[in-house]
Amino acid sequence: MPTLPQSRVLHIDITGHDAPGVTHALASILARSGARILDIGQAVIHDALALGILVELTDEMKSSSLLTELLLEAHQLGVQIRFSAITGEEYQSWVGAQGKGRYLVSVLGPALTAAHLAEVSAIVLKAGLNIDRIDRLSGRTALDAAAGGRVCVELAASGDLGSEDEMRAALLQLTHQHDVDIAFQHDNVYRRNRRLVAFDMDSTLINAEVIDELAKLAGVGEQVQAITESAMRGELDFQASFRKRVSLLKGLPASALQQVVATVPLMDGAERLTSTLRRLGYKTAILSGGFTFVGRELQGRLGIDYLHANELDIAEGTVTGEVRGEIVDGARKAHYLTEIARAEGLSMEQVIAVGDGANDLPMLRQAGLGIAFRAKPLVRQSARQSISTMGLDGILYLLGVRDREALV
């Protein structure tokens, strides 16, 4: 039992098998003593209860039977209770620590191993942070490994971060060694209040490069695909490479466009992500170096609010090999992103951008949350966040959305 007369704060620690009414029963005893609760936290993990309460001790409480009553009630409830005395100085030191930085580390992948957790927590420790809480955002994992699955756990950490760049580099290196993605975010008000998500289209919202599909129908598939891959890796200027690829489509019948629209597949997780975002009140946009004829189809199917893409020129029923208007390259994507955010009355910290190619980097860097999705190595290394191990709806985890909260 603590020596209460020298203490100003009492830490009550309750553990055991969880059951309805534990918090109510103990709080009722404290209420009869007029206790002021300074802090409280509770977690239930696999039916195991951990409840901590800090109460201010008054002279009347120190001379009462409060602790005895709590002990008896805990015994009746079948839980263990432990008391720790805290001095006023210790409490004030704890209060002062609340100004430290707060961060979130999300680990995503098909499975979570002890090695993943050990290596991530080692990086967190080396960076000068302490893990305060761990939450599972994904559904519970089946024992049958053959059933497959996906896992996301979120580590909330606090402390005085040494070098953010070094920590990000260490986490990125870990993703190269294991089949996991790791996101590192500041746990601030913007993380909980983002309102606009802008998507690249080809190889992001859809699992194809439309210009490559058109090129196959035009008989120049290999030639165009080689230029596309080089441009997405950042090896070629996007505008020049785009005009070259479009020129190779000259003479393609306009009917081929609808054929591509009918066969191009959505990226896995796209419908679940966009329907959940819509329900949560997010605005969405397609900012694409691809073509509007596919973008309009996706806009209607997925309920996308804004669309900016390239207009393929058609004359007398055939593709002319030209593009109407200004080409949407990386700079234009960033411009449109800023324009839409301004129209919606949002700060850039409230904006999310998702893409896979080098021409997406300007908008990924501009957004409060830029996500490289199944991206080329250059893009993955340059973006602040990356997802490669699951579908597009894995982005919901980075917003703090649990599986049970997302639309099926």
Contacts in CASP RR format, 6 or more apart in sequence:
PFRMAT RR
TARGET T0000
AUTHOR 0000-0000-0000
METHOD contacts of the structure
MODEL  1
MPTLPQSRVLHIDITGHDAPGVTHALASILARSGARILDIGQAVIHDALA
LGILVELTDEMKSSSLLTELLLEAHQLGVQIRFSAITGEEYQSWVGAQGK
GRYLVSVLGPALTAAHLAEVSAIVLKAGLNIDRIDRLSGRTALDAAAGGR
VCVELAASGDLGSEDEMRAALLQLTHQHDVDIAFQHDNVYRRNRRLVAFD
MDSTLINAEVIDELAKLAGVGEQVQAITESAMRGELDFQASFRKRVSLLK
GLPASALQQVVATVPLMDGAERLTSTLRRLGYKTAILSGGFTFVGRELQG
RLGIDYLHANELDIAEGTVTGEVRGEIVDGARKAHYLTEIARAEGLSMEQ
VIAVGDGANDLPMLRQAGLGIAFRAKPLVRQSARQSISTMGLDGILYLLG
VRDREALV
1 67 0 8 1.000
1 83 0 8 1.000
2 10 0 8 1.000
2 83 0 8 1.000
2 84 0 8 1.000
2 85 0 8 1.000
3 85 0 8 1.000
4 10 0 8 1.000
4 57 0 8 1.000
4 62 0 8 1.000
4 67 0 8 1.000
4 85 0 8 1.000
5 62 0 8 1.000
6 85 0 8 1.000
6 87 0 8 1.000
7 57 0 8 1.000
7 85 0 8 1.000
7 86 0 8 1.000
7 87 0 8 1.000
7 88 0 8 1.000
8 56 0 8 1.000
8 57 0 8 1.000
8 86 0 8 1.000
8 87 0 8 1.000
8 88 0 8 1.000
8 91 0 8 1.000
9 38 0 8 1.000
9 54 0 8 1.000
9 55 0 8 1.000
9 56 0 8 1.000
9 57 0 8 1.000
9 85 0 8 1.000
9 86 0 8 1.000
9 87 0 8 1.000
9 88 0 8 1.000
9 90 0 8 1.000
9 91 0 8 1.000
10 54 0 8 1.000
10 55 0 8 1.000
10 56 0 8 1.000
10 57 0 8 1.000
10 83 0 8 1.000
10 84 0 8 1.000
10 85 0 8 1.000
10 86 0 8 1.000
11 52 0 8 1.000
11 53 0 8 1.000
11 54 0 8 1.000
11 83 0 8 1.000
11 84 0 8 1.000
11 85 0 8 1.000
11 86 0 8 1.000
12 26 0 8 1.000
12 52 0 8 1.000
12 53 0 8 1.000
12 54 0 8 1.000
12 55 0 8 1.000
12 70 0 8 1.000
12 81 0 8 1.000
12 82 0 8 1.000
12 83 0 8 1.000
13 51 0 8 1.000
13 52 0 8 1.000
13 81 0 8 1.000
13 82 0 8 1.000
13 83 0 8 1.000
13 84 0 8 1.000
14 22 0 8 1.000
14 26 0 8 1.000
14 49 0 8 1.000
14 50 0 8 1.000
14 51 0 8 1.000
14 52 0 8 1.000
14 53 0 8 1.000
14 74 0 8 1.000
14 79 0 8 1.000
14 80 0 8 1.000
14 81 0 8 1.000
14 82 0 8 1.000
15 48 0 8 1.000
15 49 0 8 1.000
15 50 0 8 1.000
15 51 0 8 1.000
15 79 0 8 1.000
15 80 0 8 1.000
15 82 0 8 1.000
16 48 0 8 1.000
16 49 0 8 1.000
16 78 0 8 1.000
16 79 0 8 1.000
16 80 0 8 1.000
17 47 0 8 1.000
17 48 0 8 1.000
17 49 0 8 1.000
17 78 0 8 1.000
17 79 0 8 1.000
18 44 0 8 1.000
18 47 0 8 1.000
18 48 0 8 1.000
18 49 0 8 1.000
19 49 0 8 1.000
19 77 0 8 1.000
21 77 0 8 1.000
22 49 0 8 1.000
22 51 0 8 1.000
22 77 0 8 1.000
22 79 0 8 1.000
23 42 0 8 1.000
23 51 0 8 1.000
25 73 0 8 1.000
25 76 0 8 1.000
25 77 0 8 1.000
26 51 0 8 1.000
26 53 0 8 1.000
26 70 0 8 1.000
26 73 0 8 1.000
26 74 0 8 1.000
26 77 0 8 1.000
26 81 0 8 1.000
29 66 0 8 1.000
29 69 0 8 1.000
29 70 0 8 1.000
29 73 0 8 1.000
30 37 0 8 1.000
30 53 0 8 1.000
30 55 0 8 1.000
30 66 0 8 1.000
30 70 0 8 1.000
33 60 0 8 1.000
33 61 0 8 1.000
33 64 0 8 1.000
33 66 0 8 1.000
34 61 0 8 1.000
35 55 0 8 1.000
35 56 0 8 1.000
35 61 0 8 1.000
35 66 0 8 1.000
36 55 0 8 1.000
36 56 0 8 1.000
37 53 0 8 1.000
37 54 0 8 1.000
37 55 0 8 1.000
38 54 0 8 1.000
38 55 0 8 1.000
38 56 0 8 1.000
38 91 0 8 1.000
39 53 0 8 1.000
39 54 0 8 1.000
40 51 0 8 1.000
40 52 0 8 1.000
40 53 0 8 1.000
40 54 0 8 1.000
41 51 0 8 1.000
41 52 0 8 1.000
41 53 0 8 1.000
42 49 0 8 1.000
42 50 0 8 1.000
42 51 0 8 1.000
42 52 0 8 1.000
43 49 0 8 1.000
43 50 0 8 1.000
43 133 0 8 1.000
44 50 0 8 1.000
49 79 0 8 1.000
54 86 0 8 1.000
54 91 0 8 1.000
67 83 0 8 1.000
70 81 0 8 1.000
70 83 0 8 1.000
71 81 0 8 1.000
74 80 0 8 1.000
74 81 0 8 1.000
100 158 0 8 1.000
100 159 0 8 1.000
100 160 0 8 1.000
101 158 0 8 1.000
101 159 0 8 1.000
101 160 0 8 1.000
101 161 0 8 1.000
101 186 0 8 1.000
101 187 0 8 1.000
102 156 0 8 1.000
102 157 0 8 1.000
102 158 0 8 1.000
102 159 0 8 1.000
102 186 0 8 1.000
102 187 0 8 1.000
102 188 0 8 1.000
103 129 0 8 1.000
103 156 0 8 1.000
103 157 0 8 1.000
103 158 0 8 1.000
103 161 0 8 1.000
103 184 0 8 1.000
103 185 0 8 1.000
103 186 0 8 1.000
103 187 0 8 1.000
104 154 0 8 1.000
104 155 0 8 1.000
104 156 0 8 1.000
104 157 0 8 1.000
104 183 0 8 1.000
104 184 0 8 1.000
104 185 0 8 1.000
104 186 0 8 1.000
104 187 0 8 1.000
104 191 0 8 1.000
105 120 0 8 1.000
105 124 0 8 1.000
105 154 0 8 1.000
105 155 0 8 1.000
105 157 0 8 1.000
105 171 0 8 1.000
105 182 0 8 1.000
105 183 0 8 1.000
105 184 0 8 1.000
106 137 0 8 1.000
106 152 0 8 1.000
106 153 0 8 1.000
106 154 0 8 1.000
106 155 0 8 1.000
106 182 0 8 1.000
106 183 0 8 1.000
106 185 0 8 1.000
106 397 0 8 1.000
106 398 0 8 1.000
107 116 0 8 1.000
107 117 0 8 1.000
107 120 0 8 1.000
107 151 0 8 1.000
107 152 0 8 1.000
107 153 0 8 1.000
107 154 0 8 1.000
107 155 0 8 1.000
107 180 0 8 1.000
107 181 0 8 1.000
107 182 0 8 1.000
108 150 0 8 1.000
108 151 0 8 1.000
108 152 0 8 1.000
108 180 0 8 1.000
108 181 0 8 1.000
108 182 0 8 1.000
108 183 0 8 1.000
108 387 0 8 1.000
108 389 0 8 1.000
108 390 0 8 1.000
108 394 0 8 1.000
108 397 0 8 1.000
109 150 0 8 1.000
109 151 0 8 1.000
109 152 0 8 1.000
109 179 0 8 1.000
109 180 0 8 1.000
109 181 0 8 1.000
109 389 0 8 1.000
109 390 0 8 1.000
110 148 0 8 1.000
110 149 0 8 1.000
110 150 0 8 1.000
110 151 0 8 1.000
110 179 0 8 1.000
110 389 0 8 1.000
110 390 0 8 1.000
111 141 0 8 1.000
111 145 0 8 1.000
111 148 0 8 1.000
111 149 0 8 1.000
111 151 0 8 1.000
111 179 0 8 1.000
112 141 0 8 1.000
112 151 0 8 1.000
112 153 0 8 1.000
112 180 0 8 1.000
113 178 0 8 1.000
115 178 0 8 1.000
116 178 0 8 1.000
116 180 0 8 1.000
117 153 0 8 1.000
119 174 0 8 1.000
119 178 0 8 1.000
120 155 0 8 1.000
120 171 0 8 1.000
120 174 0 8 1.000
120 182 0 8 1.000
121 131 0 8 1.000
121 155 0 8 1.000
123 167 0 8 1.000
123 170 0 8 1.000
123 171 0 8 1.000
123 174 0 8 1.000
124 130 0 8 1.000
124 131 0 8 1.000
124 155 0 8 1.000
124 157 0 8 1.000
124 167 0 8 1.000
126 167 0 8 1.000
126 170 0 8 1.000
127 161 0 8 1.000
127 162 0 8 1.000
127 163 0 8 1.000
127 166 0 8 1.000
127 167 0 8 1.000
128 159 0 8 1.000
128 160 0 8 1.000
128 161 0 8 1.000
128 162 0 8 1.000
129 157 0 8 1.000
129 158 0 8 1.000
129 159 0 8 1.000
129 161 0 8 1.000
130 157 0 8 1.000
130 158 0 8 1.000
130 159 0 8 1.000
131 155 0 8 1.000
131 156 0 8 1.000
131 157 0 8 1.000
132 156 0 8 1.000
132 157 0 8 1.000
132 158 0 8 1.000
133 155 0 8 1.000
133 156 0 8 1.000
134 153 0 8 1.000
134 154 0 8 1.000
134 155 0 8 1.000
134 156 0 8 1.000
135 153 0 8 1.000
135 154 0 8 1.000
135 156 0 8 1.000
136 151 0 8 1.000
136 152 0 8 1.000
136 153 0 8 1.000
136 154 0 8 1.000
137 152 0 8 1.000
137 153 0 8 1.000
137 154 0 8 1.000
137 397 0 8 1.000
137 400 0 8 1.000
137 401 0 8 1.000
137 402 0 8 1.000
137 403 0 8 1.000
138 150 0 8 1.000
138 151 0 8 1.000
138 152 0 8 1.000
138 153 0 8 1.000
138 397 0 8 1.000
138 402 0 8 1.000
138 403 0 8 1.000
139 402 0 8 1.000
139 403 0 8 1.000
139 404 0 8 1.000
141 149 0 8 1.000
141 151 0 8 1.000
142 148 0 8 1.000
142 149 0 8 1.000
150 389 0 8 1.000
150 390 0 8 1.000
150 394 0 8 1.000
152 394 0 8 1.000
152 397 0 8 1.000
154 397 0 8 1.000
154 400 0 8 1.000
156 187 0 8 1.000
161 167 0 8 1.000
164 184 0 8 1.000
167 184 0 8 1.000
168 184 0 8 1.000
168 384 0 8 1.000
171 182 0 8 1.000
171 184 0 8 1.000
172 182 0 8 1.000
172 380 0 8 1.000
172 381 0 8 1.000
172 386 0 8 1.000
174 180 0 8 1.000
174 182 0 8 1.000
175 181 0 8 1.000
175 182 0 8 1.000
175 386 0 8 1.000
175 388 0 8 1.000
179 389 0 8 1.000
180 389 0 8 1.000
181 386 0 8 1.000
181 387 0 8 1.000
181 388 0 8 1.000
181 389 0 8 1.000
181 390 0 8 1.000
183 385 0 8 1.000
183 386 0 8 1.000
183 387 0 8 1.000
183 398 0 8 1.000
184 384 0 8 1.000
184 385 0 8 1.000
185 191 0 8 1.000
185 369 0 8 1.000
185 385 0 8 1.000
185 398 0 8 1.000
190 347 0 8 1.000
190 349 0 8 1.000
190 350 0 8 1.000
190 368 0 8 1.000
191 369 0 8 1.000
191 399 0 8 1.000
193 350 0 8 1.000
194 282 0 8 1.000
194 349 0 8 1.000
194 350 0 8 1.000
194 351 0 8 1.000
194 352 0 8 1.000
194 368 0 8 1.000
194 369 0 8 1.000
194 399 0 8 1.000
195 281 0 8 1.000
195 282 0 8 1.000
195 283 0 8 1.000
195 344 0 8 1.000
195 346 0 8 1.000
195 350 0 8 1.000
195 351 0 8 1.000
196 282 0 8 1.000
196 283 0 8 1.000
196 284 0 8 1.000
196 285 0 8 1.000
196 340 0 8 1.000
196 341 0 8 1.000
196 344 0 8 1.000
196 346 0 8 1.000
196 350 0 8 1.000
196 351 0 8 1.000
196 352 0 8 1.000
197 277 0 8 1.000
197 282 0 8 1.000
197 283 0 8 1.000
197 284 0 8 1.000
197 285 0 8 1.000
197 351 0 8 1.000
197 352 0 8 1.000
197 353 0 8 1.000
197 354 0 8 1.000
197 395 0 8 1.000
198 284 0 8 1.000
198 285 0 8 1.000
198 286 0 8 1.000
198 287 0 8 1.000
198 306 0 8 1.000
198 333 0 8 1.000
198 336 0 8 1.000
198 337 0 8 1.000
198 340 0 8 1.000
198 351 0 8 1.000
198 352 0 8 1.000
198 353 0 8 1.000
198 354 0 8 1.000
198 363 0 8 1.000
198 367 0 8 1.000
199 205 0 8 1.000
199 284 0 8 1.000
199 285 0 8 1.000
199 286 0 8 1.000
199 287 0 8 1.000
199 288 0 8 1.000
199 304 0 8 1.000
199 353 0 8 1.000
199 354 0 8 1.000
199 355 0 8 1.000
200 286 0 8 1.000
200 287 0 8 1.000
200 288 0 8 1.000
200 289 0 8 1.000
200 333 0 8 1.000
200 354 0 8 1.000
200 355 0 8 1.000
200 356 0 8 1.000
200 357 0 8 1.000
200 360 0 8 1.000
201 210 0 8 1.000
201 286 0 8 1.000
201 288 0 8 1.000
201 289 0 8 1.000
201 290 0 8 1.000
201 294 0 8 1.000
201 295 0 8 1.000
201 298 0 8 1.000
201 309 0 8 1.000
202 208 0 8 1.000
202 209 0 8 1.000
202 210 0 8 1.000
202 211 0 8 1.000
202 288 0 8 1.000
202 289 0 8 1.000
202 290 0 8 1.000
203 209 0 8 1.000
203 232 0 8 1.000
203 267 0 8 1.000
203 356 0 8 1.000
203 357 0 8 1.000
203 374 0 8 1.000
204 267 0 8 1.000
204 354 0 8 1.000
204 355 0 8 1.000
204 356 0 8 1.000
204 360 0 8 1.000
204 373 0 8 1.000
204 374 0 8 1.000
204 392 0 8 1.000
205 266 0 8 1.000
205 267 0 8 1.000
205 270 0 8 1.000
205 286 0 8 1.000
205 298 0 8 1.000
205 302 0 8 1.000
205 392 0 8 1.000
206 264 0 8 1.000
206 265 0 8 1.000
206 266 0 8 1.000
206 267 0 8 1.000
206 270 0 8 1.000
206 294 0 8 1.000
206 298 0 8 1.000
207 264 0 8 1.000
207 265 0 8 1.000
207 266 0 8 1.000
207 267 0 8 1.000
207 268 0 8 1.000
208 264 0 8 1.000
208 265 0 8 1.000
209 225 0 8 1.000
209 228 0 8 1.000
210 260 0 8 1.000
210 264 0 8 1.000
210 290 0 8 1.000
210 291 0 8 1.000
210 294 0 8 1.000
211 224 0 8 1.000
211 228 0 8 1.000
211 245 0 8 1.000
211 246 0 8 1.000
211 249 0 8 1.000
211 290 0 8 1.000
211 291 0 8 1.000
212 221 0 8 1.000
212 224 0 8 1.000
212 225 0 8 1.000
212 228 0 8 1.000
213 260 0 8 1.000
213 263 0 8 1.000
213 264 0 8 1.000
214 224 0 8 1.000
214 249 0 8 1.000
214 252 0 8 1.000
214 256 0 8 1.000
214 257 0 8 1.000
214 260 0 8 1.000
214 319 0 8 1.000
215 221 0 8 1.000
215 223 0 8 1.000
215 224 0 8 1.000
215 225 0 8 1.000
215 245 0 8 1.000
215 248 0 8 1.000
215 249 0 8 1.000
217 252 0 8 1.000
217 256 0 8 1.000
217 259 0 8 1.000
217 260 0 8 1.000
218 248 0 8 1.000
218 249 0 8 1.000
218 251 0 8 1.000
218 252 0 8 1.000
218 256 0 8 1.000
218 319 0 8 1.000
220 248 0 8 1.000
220 249 0 8 1.000
223 248 0 8 1.000
224 245 0 8 1.000
224 248 0 8 1.000
224 249 0 8 1.000
227 236 0 8 1.000
227 241 0 8 1.000
227 244 0 8 1.000
227 245 0 8 1.000
228 241 0 8 1.000
228 245 0 8 1.000
230 236 0 8 1.000
230 241 0 8 1.000
231 237 0 8 1.000
231 238 0 8 1.000
231 241 0 8 1.000
231 242 0 8 1.000
231 358 0 8 1.000
231 359 0 8 1.000
232 356 0 8 1.000
232 357 0 8 1.000
232 358 0 8 1.000
232 359 0 8 1.000
232 376 0 8 1.000
233 357 0 8 1.000
233 358 0 8 1.000
233 376 0 8 1.000
233 377 0 8 1.000
233 378 0 8 1.000
234 357 0 8 1.000
234 358 0 8 1.000
234 359 0 8 1.000
234 376 0 8 1.000
234 378 0 8 1.000
238 289 0 8 1.000
238 327 0 8 1.000
238 329 0 8 1.000
238 330 0 8 1.000
238 358 0 8 1.000
238 359 0 8 1.000
239 327 0 8 1.000
239 329 0 8 1.000
242 289 0 8 1.000
242 310 0 8 1.000
242 323 0 8 1.000
242 327 0 8 1.000
242 329 0 8 1.000
243 323 0 8 1.000
243 327 0 8 1.000
246 312 0 8 1.000
246 321 0 8 1.000
246 322 0 8 1.000
246 323 0 8 1.000
247 321 0 8 1.000
247 322 0 8 1.000
248 321 0 8 1.000
249 312 0 8 1.000
249 319 0 8 1.000
249 321 0 8 1.000
250 318 0 8 1.000
250 319 0 8 1.000
250 320 0 8 1.000
250 321 0 8 1.000
251 318 0 8 1.000
251 319 0 8 1.000
251 320 0 8 1.000
251 321 0 8 1.000
252 318 0 8 1.000
252 319 0 8 1.000
253 317 0 8 1.000
253 318 0 8 1.000
253 319 0 8 1.000
254 314 0 8 1.000
254 317 0 8 1.000
254 318 0 8 1.000
254 319 0 8 1.000
256 319 0 8 1.000
257 291 0 8 1.000
257 293 0 8 1.000
257 312 0 8 1.000
257 314 0 8 1.000
260 294 0 8 1.000
261 293 0 8 1.000
261 294 0 8 1.000
261 297 0 8 1.000
264 294 0 8 1.000
267 391 0 8 1.000
267 392 0 8 1.000
268 391 0 8 1.000
268 392 0 8 1.000
269 391 0 8 1.000
269 392 0 8 1.000
269 393 0 8 1.000
269 394 0 8 1.000
270 302 0 8 1.000
270 392 0 8 1.000
270 393 0 8 1.000
271 302 0 8 1.000
272 393 0 8 1.000
272 406 0 8 1.000
272 407 0 8 1.000
272 408 0 8 1.000
273 392 0 8 1.000
273 393 0 8 1.000
273 394 0 8 1.000
273 395 0 8 1.000
273 396 0 8 1.000
274 284 0 8 1.000
274 302 0 8 1.000
274 303 0 8 1.000
274 304 0 8 1.000
275 302 0 8 1.000
275 407 0 8 1.000
276 393 0 8 1.000
276 396 0 8 1.000
276 401 0 8 1.000
276 405 0 8 1.000
276 406 0 8 1.000
276 407 0 8 1.000
277 284 0 8 1.000
278 284 0 8 1.000
278 303 0 8 1.000
279 407 0 8 1.000
280 401 0 8 1.000
283 305 0 8 1.000
283 306 0 8 1.000
283 340 0 8 1.000
283 344 0 8 1.000
284 302 0 8 1.000
284 303 0 8 1.000
284 304 0 8 1.000
284 305 0 8 1.000
284 306 0 8 1.000
285 304 0 8 1.000
285 305 0 8 1.000
285 306 0 8 1.000
285 307 0 8 1.000
285 308 0 8 1.000
285 336 0 8 1.000
285 337 0 8 1.000
285 340 0 8 1.000
286 295 0 8 1.000
286 298 0 8 1.000
286 299 0 8 1.000
286 304 0 8 1.000
286 306 0 8 1.000
286 307 0 8 1.000
286 308 0 8 1.000
286 309 0 8 1.000
287 306 0 8 1.000
287 308 0 8 1.000
287 309 0 8 1.000
287 328 0 8 1.000
287 333 0 8 1.000
287 336 0 8 1.000
287 337 0 8 1.000
287 353 0 8 1.000
287 363 0 8 1.000
288 295 0 8 1.000
288 307 0 8 1.000
288 308 0 8 1.000
288 309 0 8 1.000
288 310 0 8 1.000
288 328 0 8 1.000
288 333 0 8 1.000
289 309 0 8 1.000
289 310 0 8 1.000
289 327 0 8 1.000
289 328 0 8 1.000
289 329 0 8 1.000
289 333 0 8 1.000
289 359 0 8 1.000
290 309 0 8 1.000
290 310 0 8 1.000
290 328 0 8 1.000
291 309 0 8 1.000
291 310 0 8 1.000
291 311 0 8 1.000
291 312 0 8 1.000
292 307 0 8 1.000
292 309 0 8 1.000
292 310 0 8 1.000
292 311 0 8 1.000
292 312 0 8 1.000
293 312 0 8 1.000
294 309 0 8 1.000
295 304 0 8 1.000
295 307 0 8 1.000
295 309 0 8 1.000
296 307 0 8 1.000
298 304 0 8 1.000
299 307 0 8 1.000
306 336 0 8 1.000
306 340 0 8 1.000
308 328 0 8 1.000
308 332 0 8 1.000
308 333 0 8 1.000
308 336 0 8 1.000
309 328 0 8 1.000
310 323 0 8 1.000
310 327 0 8 1.000
310 328 0 8 1.000
311 323 0 8 1.000
311 324 0 8 1.000
311 325 0 8 1.000
312 319 0 8 1.000
312 321 0 8 1.000
312 323 0 8 1.000
312 324 0 8 1.000
313 319 0 8 1.000
313 320 0 8 1.000
313 321 0 8 1.000
313 322 0 8 1.000
313 323 0 8 1.000
313 324 0 8 1.000
314 320 0 8 1.000
326 332 0 8 1.000
328 336 0 8 1.000
329 359 0 8 1.000
330 359 0 8 1.000
330 360 0 8 1.000
330 361 0 8 1.000
330 362 0 8 1.000
330 363 0 8 1.000
331 362 0 8 1.000
333 359 0 8 1.000
333 360 0 8 1.000
333 362 0 8 1.000
333 363 0 8 1.000
334 362 0 8 1.000
334 363 0 8 1.000
334 366 0 8 1.000
337 351 0 8 1.000
337 353 0 8 1.000
337 363 0 8 1.000
337 366 0 8 1.000
337 367 0 8 1.000
338 348 0 8 1.000
338 366 0 8 1.000
341 347 0 8 1.000
341 348 0 8 1.000
341 350 0 8 1.000
341 351 0 8 1.000
348 366 0 8 1.000
348 367 0 8 1.000
348 368 0 8 1.000
349 368 0 8 1.000
350 368 0 8 1.000
351 366 0 8 1.000
351 367 0 8 1.000
351 368 0 8 1.000
351 369 0 8 1.000
352 367 0 8 1.000
352 368 0 8 1.000
352 369 0 8 1.000
352 370 0 8 1.000
352 371 0 8 1.000
352 395 0 8 1.000
352 399 0 8 1.000
353 360 0 8 1.000
353 363 0 8 1.000
353 364 0 8 1.000
353 366 0 8 1.000
353 367 0 8 1.000
353 369 0 8 1.000
353 370 0 8 1.000
353 371 0 8 1.000
354 364 0 8 1.000
354 370 0 8 1.000
354 371 0 8 1.000
354 373 0 8 1.000
354 392 0 8 1.000
354 395 0 8 1.000
355 364 0 8 1.000
355 371 0 8 1.000
355 372 0 8 1.000
355 373 0 8 1.000
355 375 0 8 1.000
355 379 0 8 1.000
356 372 0 8 1.000
356 373 0 8 1.000
356 374 0 8 1.000
356 375 0 8 1.000
356 376 0 8 1.000
356 379 0 8 1.000
357 372 0 8 1.000
357 375 0 8 1.000
357 376 0 8 1.000
357 379 0 8 1.000
358 376 0 8 1.000
358 378 0 8 1.000
358 379 0 8 1.000
360 372 0 8 1.000
360 375 0 8 1.000
360 379 0 8 1.000
361 379 0 8 1.000
361 382 0 8 1.000
361 383 0 8 1.000
363 370 0 8 1.000
364 370 0 8 1.000
364 371 0 8 1.000
364 372 0 8 1.000
364 379 0 8 1.000
364 382 0 8 1.000
364 383 0 8 1.000
364 384 0 8 1.000
365 382 0 8 1.000
365 383 0 8 1.000
369 384 0 8 1.000
369 385 0 8 1.000
369 398 0 8 1.000
370 383 0 8 1.000
370 384 0 8 1.000
370 385 0 8 1.000
371 383 0 8 1.000
371 385 0 8 1.000
371 386 0 8 1.000
371 387 0 8 1.000
371 395 0 8 1.000
371 398 0 8 1.000
372 379 0 8 1.000
372 380 0 8 1.000
372 382 0 8 1.000
372 383 0 8 1.000
372 385 0 8 1.000
372 386 0 8 1.000
372 387 0 8 1.000
373 386 0 8 1.000
373 387 0 8 1.000
373 388 0 8 1.000
373 392 0 8 1.000
373 395 0 8 1.000
374 387 0 8 1.000
374 388 0 8 1.000
375 383 0 8 1.000
375 386 0 8 1.000
375 388 0 8 1.000
380 386 0 8 1.000
380 388 0 8 1.000
385 398 0 8 1.000
387 394 0 8 1.000
387 395 0 8 1.000
387 398 0 8 1.000
393 406 0 8 1.000
396 406 0 8 1.000
END
